[in-house]
Amino acid sequence: MYIIELDGLEIVLHVKCMGDTRWKPPDNPFVRINFDAAYKTTNKMSCSGLVIRGANERILGSITILDETIPLVFAAEALTCVQGLQIRLDLGFCNTPKITT
């Protein structure tokens, strides 16, 4: 039902895709961290979602975090970015590959 409604929006809003916006896996040995945050202004709470994927598109880790007393929506997004970096460290994805000649 929702897909039909979304298809209808494309017709009404004349939505056009600008290039290939699909998710692409990172090159090996790198990982990609996707994150987003939702913010509720009435009680100054945010909910962050993070997913780490490797070159083979396998999910290597994910987490959802609820934070209280976040003053601004910008702070919620910034905190989510920092949480993404922290989960990267916690899961051990902090070593850089050795380059041999």
N, C-alpha and C positions, 0 to 999 in steps of 0.2 A: 504494500500500500504506500509506504513512504517513498519507495523508488519511483513510483508513478507520479507522485506529487513533485519530487525533485526534477524528473524529466519535464514536467509541466512548467516548472520555474525557468528552465533553460529556454523554452519557447517564449514565455512571457517577457523575461528579462534580456533576451538576446545575448546569452553568455557565449563567449568565444574563448577557447583555450589558447594561451600564448605559449606555444612550445610544449616540450615534453616535461611535465611536472611530476612524473612518477618517481617514487623512491628508488634510489639506486644503492646497492651495497658498496661499502668502501673497498678499496684495494687492500689485499692482504699485506701486512699483518695488522692493519688499522681496524678500529671499531668505530661505529657511528652511534652517537647518542641522540635520540630524539626525545624532546621534552615539551611539556606544555603545562600551563597553570590555569586554574579557574579561581576567580576571586569574588567573594561576596562582601559588598561594602557595608551592609547593615550590621554585621558582627565582626568585620575585619578578619575574616578567615580565608585561607587559600588551600587549594588541593592541587598537588603537583603529581604528574605522571611522567615517568622516565622509562625508556626502553633502550637497551644496548644490543646492537646486532653486529655480527662479524661479516667477513667477506662472503661466506656461504649463505647469508641471509638468515642464519640460525639466531634465535634470541638467546643471548648470553646472560642477560639479567634484566630484571624490571622491578619497579617499585612504585608505590603510590604513597604519598606523604601528605598528611593533614597538618597544617600549621595554623596556630591561633595568634591573634594580636599582630597581624601584618598591617602596617599603616596605609599602604598605597598599592594599587594594582601593579605599578612599576616595580615595587619592592618584591611582590609575589613572583613576578617573572624573573627578576634578578636572583632571588633566592633559589628558584628552580634551576637556573643555570649553574649556580654554585653546587647545588645538590647533585647535579649531573656530573660535575667534576669530581665530587667526593665519592660517588658510587664507582666511578672509573678507578679511583685510587683503591677503594675498599676491595674491589674485585681483582686487583692486581694488573690492570691494563695501563701501567705507568711506565713500563720499560720501553725504551726506544730500540728499534732493531739495530744490530751491529752491521756496519758496512765493511765488507771485505773487498780488498782490491786484488 
